[in-house]
Amino acid sequence: MTNEKTAIRTTYFSIIGNTGLVIIKGLAGFFGNSYALIADAIESVTDIFSSFLVLIGLKYASRPADKNHPYGHGRVEPLITFLVVGFLITSATIIAYGSIANIGTPHELPKTWTLFVLGPLIIWKEISFRLVMKKGIETNSSSLKAEAWHHRSDAITSVAAFIGISIALILGKGYEEADDWAALFAAGFIFYNCYLIFRPALGEIMDEHSYDDLVDNIRKVSITVEGVIDTEKCFIRKVGMQYHVDLHATVDANISVQHGHDIAHKLKDTLRIEIPQLGHVLIHIEPSHQ
């Protein structure tokens, strides 16, 4: 299965899971008098919308290169990630506003049974985070990694809700606001996660270099190719789920142009076989000065 298909299937998993969570959390929050749970449900609603954005972006990014897009359509991935961050910021703002409005407003204590709803949900969201993040790393998808952080944010808001409800129930009358403070804390954590998601996507779209391990691997593979003496410059930029490479390879200065051309092609083919996540590989031949 290709990286694109794996990422798309993983996104469907997120959409189905989050839809179920919205229903469970919303009903439990409404009937259980817990704003933290309602805030949690709101966060899950934005997760669904962002998952659809990720799905659309992944399908567009998987389109093959064409005349107008010789490097493919992968640049849409970080753009989708920016939109996902926008959804996260929106949900965090709504949660924070509601929490502040509820603090100081008299309301009933949350119901005890809401804790039994939250426990399994926290475990499920953490499992979802780990599964989606694993697929995001495997496919080199920035938008899928952002999707994974949605699950982690959801897990954190659920943990905050669990703690807030527990405090309110244990301490009783006069501590109803613990539930609202928990929701406010969750909103702050979501804002922090927004930065963690946004920063790598910005670096990707700005062609920021952060691929030293990949460069080392490229150099290591390159010198195994017959005729390649060494490597010089190596520039990498990530587009979607692939890495495009510009590599300067050193060869014997006395060989023919044809021989140098053949070495370059062999080097390119070897790199793409040994490192499957590479996309376009441009080889520039440098004469040895030895």
C-alpha positions as MATLAB code, in Angstrom:
seq = 'MTNEKTAIRTTYFSIIGNTGLVIIKGLAGFFGNSYALIADAIESVTDIFSSFLVLIGLKYASRPADKNHPYGHGRVEPLITFLVVGFLITSATIIAYGSIANIGTPHELPKTWTLFVLGPLIIWKEISFRLVMKKGIETNSSSLKAEAWHHRSDAITSVAAFIGISIALILGKGYEEADDWAALFAAGFIFYNCYLIFRPALGEIMDEHSYDDLVDNIRKVSITVEGVIDTEKCFIRKVGMQYHVDLHATVDANISVQHGHDIAHKLKDTLRIEIPQLGHVLIHIEPSHQ';
ca = [
       0.000    0.000    0.000;
       1.319    3.444   -0.950;
       1.950    6.157    1.611;
      -0.929    8.184    0.179;
      -3.448    5.343    0.557;
      -2.231    4.596    4.083;
      -2.632    8.250    5.091;
      -6.127    8.461    3.570;
      -7.298    5.291    5.346;
      -5.906    6.616    8.630;
      -7.876    9.843    8.182;
     -11.119    7.873    7.672;
     -10.347    6.148   10.977;
     -10.102    9.566   12.667;
     -13.377   10.814   11.175;
     -15.362    7.765   12.272;
     -13.835    7.760   15.761;
     -14.376   11.477   16.357;
     -18.002   11.325   15.194;
     -18.748    8.718   17.850;
     -16.931   10.751   20.492;
     -18.898   13.929   19.754;
     -22.163   12.101   20.380;
     -20.958   10.425   23.592;
     -19.300   13.523   25.069;
     -22.096   15.908   24.089;
     -24.821   13.782   25.644;
     -22.756   13.031   28.759;
     -21.854   16.712   29.216;
     -25.444   17.923   28.781;
     -27.114   15.384   31.036;
     -24.163   15.199   33.447;
     -23.934   18.989   34.059;
     -20.283   19.137   32.955;
     -19.073   22.079   30.871;
     -15.656   20.425   30.626;
     -17.277   17.498   28.822;
     -19.263   19.829   26.564;
     -16.013   21.694   25.798;
     -14.448   18.335   25.039;
     -17.279   17.590   22.605;
     -16.768   20.964   20.906;
     -13.093   20.124   20.449;
     -14.075   16.816   18.856;
     -16.456   18.599   16.452;
     -13.591   20.727   15.158;
     -11.552   17.518   14.889;
     -14.112   16.132   12.449;
     -13.988   19.222   10.245;
     -10.191   19.277   10.304;
     -10.095   15.559    9.467;
     -12.175   16.234    6.364;
      -9.722   18.996    5.429;
      -6.820   16.594    5.882;
      -8.624   13.997    3.754;
      -9.204   16.482    0.922;
      -5.590   17.656    1.146;
      -4.171   14.125    1.085;
      -6.249   13.183   -1.934;
      -5.106   16.316   -3.761;
      -1.478   15.790   -2.725;
      -1.544   12.235   -4.095;
      -2.254   13.463   -7.627;
       0.682   12.774   -9.973;
       2.998   15.483  -11.261;
       1.832   17.318  -14.368;
       3.002   20.083  -16.698;
       2.035   22.852  -14.276;
       3.201   20.973  -11.172;
       6.405   19.117  -12.130;
       7.176   18.382   -8.458;
       3.675   17.093   -7.760;
       0.952   18.581   -5.562;
       2.474   17.841   -2.151;
       2.791   21.495   -1.127;
      -0.906   21.427   -0.266;
      -0.033   19.347    2.832;
       1.480   22.133    4.953;
      -1.279   24.465    3.745;
      -3.867   22.011    5.037;
      -1.887   21.788    8.276;
      -2.254   25.577    8.669;
      -6.024   25.213    8.284;
      -6.060   22.404   10.847;
      -4.221   24.689   13.273;
      -6.862   27.326   12.567;
      -9.579   24.884   13.603;
      -7.669   24.048   16.775;
      -7.280   27.728   17.666;
     -10.995   28.280   17.039;
     -12.001   25.376   19.275;
      -9.592   26.466   22.028;
     -10.972   30.019   21.896;
     -14.566   28.792   22.157;
     -13.661   26.541   25.097;
     -11.744   29.317   26.887;
     -14.555   31.831   26.395;
     -17.168   29.409   27.705;
     -15.015   28.463   30.680;
     -14.430   32.082   31.708;
     -18.142   32.842   31.295;
     -19.070   29.881   33.521;
     -16.546   30.657   36.267;
     -18.397   32.547   38.956;
     -21.800   31.529   37.591;
     -23.714   29.261   39.985;
     -24.426   25.824   38.551;
     -24.940   22.257   39.671;
     -22.181   19.791   40.443;
     -21.295   17.380   37.632;
     -22.779   13.893   37.836;
     -20.543   11.118   39.197;
     -21.242    8.829   36.249;
     -19.532   11.263   33.849;
     -16.183    9.984   35.191;
     -17.031    6.491   33.982;
     -17.689    7.936   30.532;
     -14.406    9.873   30.448;
     -12.091    7.050   31.574;
     -12.459    4.818   28.475;
     -12.494    7.890   26.189;
      -9.110    9.048   27.478;
      -7.586    5.627   26.807;
      -9.143    5.479   23.332;
      -7.879    8.935   22.316;
      -4.351    8.196   23.482;
      -4.381    4.940   21.485;
      -5.691    6.899   18.480;
      -2.887    9.468   18.874;
      -0.228    6.767   18.865;
      -1.719    4.932   15.866;
      -2.158    8.074   13.736;
       1.256    9.490   14.704;
       2.880    6.177   13.756;
       1.250    6.372   10.322;
       2.205   10.050   10.027;
       5.867    9.194   10.638;
       5.739    6.201    8.281;
       4.241    8.269    5.449;
       6.161   11.521    6.149;
       2.823   13.351    6.220;
       2.812   16.657    8.120;
      -0.984   16.927    7.951;
      -1.371   13.402    9.338;
       0.959   14.283   12.214;
      -1.221   17.345   12.860;
      -4.209   15.005   12.819;
      -2.483   12.853   15.442;
      -2.010   15.890   17.676;
      -5.739   16.488   17.445;
      -6.200   13.121   19.149;
      -3.605   13.982   21.792;
      -5.286   17.370   22.422;
      -8.598   15.574   22.769;
      -7.044   13.174   25.278;
      -5.639   16.102   27.286;
      -8.974   17.942   27.378;
     -10.589   14.711   28.565;
      -7.943   14.301   31.293;
      -8.499   17.909   32.368;
     -12.248   17.291   32.451;
     -11.725   14.127   34.515;
      -9.588   15.986   37.059;
     -11.951   18.964   37.231;
     -15.038   16.805   37.705;
     -13.242   14.700   40.326;
     -12.239   17.801   42.328;
     -15.757   19.203   42.134;
     -17.296   15.911   43.306;
     -14.760   15.256   46.085;
     -14.817   18.766   47.569;
     -18.530   19.239   46.931;
     -20.603   22.408   47.178;
     -18.651   25.564   46.378;
     -16.190   23.798   44.066;
     -18.421   23.488   41.018;
     -16.025   25.842   39.184;
     -13.252   23.202   39.195;
     -14.913   21.740   36.115;
     -14.703   25.108   34.326;
     -11.089   25.701   35.369;
     -10.254   22.277   33.943;
     -11.781   23.260   30.605;
      -9.809   26.544   30.649;
      -6.571   24.653   31.292;
      -7.381   22.318   28.399;
      -7.848   25.336   26.101;
      -4.402   26.636   27.076;
      -2.845   23.283   26.287;
      -4.530   23.236   22.872;
      -3.051   26.675   22.105;
       0.385   25.303   22.967;
      -0.146   22.299   20.684;
      -1.081   24.689   17.885;
       2.460   26.053   17.960;
       3.961   22.545   17.976;
       1.951   21.656   14.873;
       2.388   24.977   13.069;
       6.169   25.313   13.413;
       7.246   22.219   11.399;
       4.672   22.941    8.675;
       6.007   26.509    8.343;
       9.554   25.151    8.062;
       8.415   22.737    5.360;
       6.767   25.378    3.213;
       9.807   27.675    3.671;
      12.219   24.869    2.659;
      13.907   25.018    6.039;
      16.683   22.445    6.378;
      16.060   19.930    9.149;
      17.051   16.668    7.509;
      20.604   15.991    8.688;
      19.926   12.283    9.250;
      18.574   11.909    5.724;
      21.587   13.767    4.289;
      23.933   11.378    6.127;
      22.022    8.416    4.737;
      22.158    9.828    1.198;
      25.925   10.333    1.461;
      26.391    6.838    2.856;
      24.426    5.240    0.004;
      26.082    7.429   -2.648;
      29.658    6.293   -2.003;
      28.586    2.674   -2.498;
      27.906    3.435   -6.174;
      30.805    2.523   -8.436;
      32.520    5.641   -9.797;
      31.381    7.973   -7.017;
      34.418    9.156   -5.042;
      32.621   11.457   -2.627;
      29.670   13.861   -2.279;
      29.661   17.616   -1.789;
      26.554   19.799   -1.535;
      23.303   18.066   -0.671;
      20.095   20.091   -0.553;
      16.771   18.597    0.503;
      13.264   19.972    0.460;
      10.140   18.151    1.542;
       7.084   18.252   -0.695;
       4.125   16.322    0.655;
       5.326   12.866    1.623;
       8.460   12.930   -0.523;
      11.897   14.499   -0.275;
      13.421   16.109   -3.373;
      17.216   16.061   -3.485;
      19.914   18.116   -5.219;
      23.228   16.312   -4.821;
      26.749   17.117   -6.008;
      28.765   13.927   -6.555;
      32.543   13.826   -7.099;
      33.943   11.527   -9.821;
      37.280   11.006  -11.533;
      38.127   14.149  -13.560;
      39.626   12.065  -16.397;
      36.529   10.055  -17.374;
      34.393   10.930  -20.393;
      31.224   13.008  -20.242;
      29.267    9.893  -21.193;
      30.805    7.906  -18.335;
      29.990   10.706  -15.869;
      26.438   10.785  -17.207;
      26.079    7.035  -16.666;
      27.381    7.302  -13.088;
      24.871   10.057  -12.360;
      21.987    7.898  -13.597;
      23.185    4.896  -11.635;
      23.523    7.040   -8.496;
      20.031    8.446   -8.940;
      18.489    4.988   -9.423;
      20.365    3.566   -6.425;
      19.274    6.381   -4.128;
      15.616    6.011   -5.083;
      15.744    2.253   -4.547;
      17.590    2.381   -1.215;
      15.636    5.386    0.139;
      12.040    4.995   -1.164;
      10.778    8.297    0.266;
      12.915   10.259   -2.192;
      11.103   11.935   -5.060;
      13.076   13.918   -7.659;
      16.826   13.380   -7.406;
      19.016   15.823   -9.331;
      22.687   14.804   -9.598;
      25.401   17.327  -10.416;
      28.758   15.774  -11.315;
      31.899   17.401   -9.902;
      35.449   16.496  -11.100;
      37.832   15.212   -8.473;
      40.711   17.605   -7.645;
      43.000   14.887   -6.360;
];
